[in-house]
Amino acid sequence: MKLLSSLLFAASLALMPATQALAEKPAESVQTKIQKVSINKATVEQLSQLPGIGKSKAQAIVEHRKNQGPFKSVKQLKEVKGIGDKLFAKIEGKISL
């Protein structure tokens, strides 16, 4: 019995640093998710990190911005070919001007 409790204690001590590291990861993930992508300043690579936006749509956003000037509202992003109401709803909270 004493051996078993010693093993359990040693195992819990061994797992403690891993548990602490795992506990810290969600906080980092939440902080990363809070940052918004500026549709007026972001690169193709940054825009392609948005859900539903691949390289071609990201390039279309950059081209639209280059040809039409900066976006005046985030809703204006729907003028870009391939970005409709459903996709816009997915990314609306993740973008800014």
N, C-alpha and C positions, 0 to 999 in steps of 0.2 A: 504494500500500500504506500509506504514511504517512497519507494522507487518510482511508482506511478505518479505520485503528486510532484516529485522532483522533475520527472520528464515533462509533465504538463507545464510546470512553471518555466522550465528551460525553453520549451517550445513557444510559450507565450512571449517570453523575452526576445526570442529570435525573430518573431513575427512583428514585434512592436514597431521597428523602423519602417517596415513595408506598409503596415497599416497607416502610419502617419503620412507616408508619401502618397498613398492612395487617397487619403482624406484630403490632401491639399490639391490634388488634380482637379476635382470638380470646380473648385473656386477659380482656378486658372481658366478653365473652359468657359465658365460663365463670363469672366472678364473679357475673353476673346470675342464671345458672341455679342457683347454689348457694343463693340466698336462698329460704326457704320462706314460703308464705302461711299466716298464722294463721287457721284456720277459726273461731276464737272472736272475732277482732277485725277481719277483713278486710271491706271494703266489697263491694258487688255488683260494682263495676268491677274491683277487685283479684281477686276470685274468678273472674270471667269470663275472666281471663287464663290460667287453668289449661287444659290440653288437654282438650277434650271438655266443658267447662263453658261454656255460653253464658249470656246474661243471665237467662233464665228459671230455669235450674238454680241459678245464683248467687243469685237472689232467693229460691228455695225454701230454700237453705241459710240465708240470713239470717232468713227467716221461722221456720224450724225452731228456730234458735238463740234467736229472740225468744220463741217460744211454749214451748219445752222447757227453756230455760236453756242455759248453755254446754256444749259438748261435753266429755265426760270422757275420751274417747279418740278418736283419729283414725278408728278403725274404726266408731265410732258414726255417722260421716258416711253410711254405707250405709243408715241409717234414712230418709234424705231420698229422697223419691220421684224416681225417674229415675237414681239412683246405685246401680248394681249392682256385682258383683264385677269385671267387666272395666274399667269406668270407674275404680273405686277403685284397681285395680292400676296404671292409667296415672298417677294423680296422687298415690299414696301417698308417694312420695319427695319430693314438692314441697309437702307440707302439714305443718303442725304445729298444736299447740293454742294 
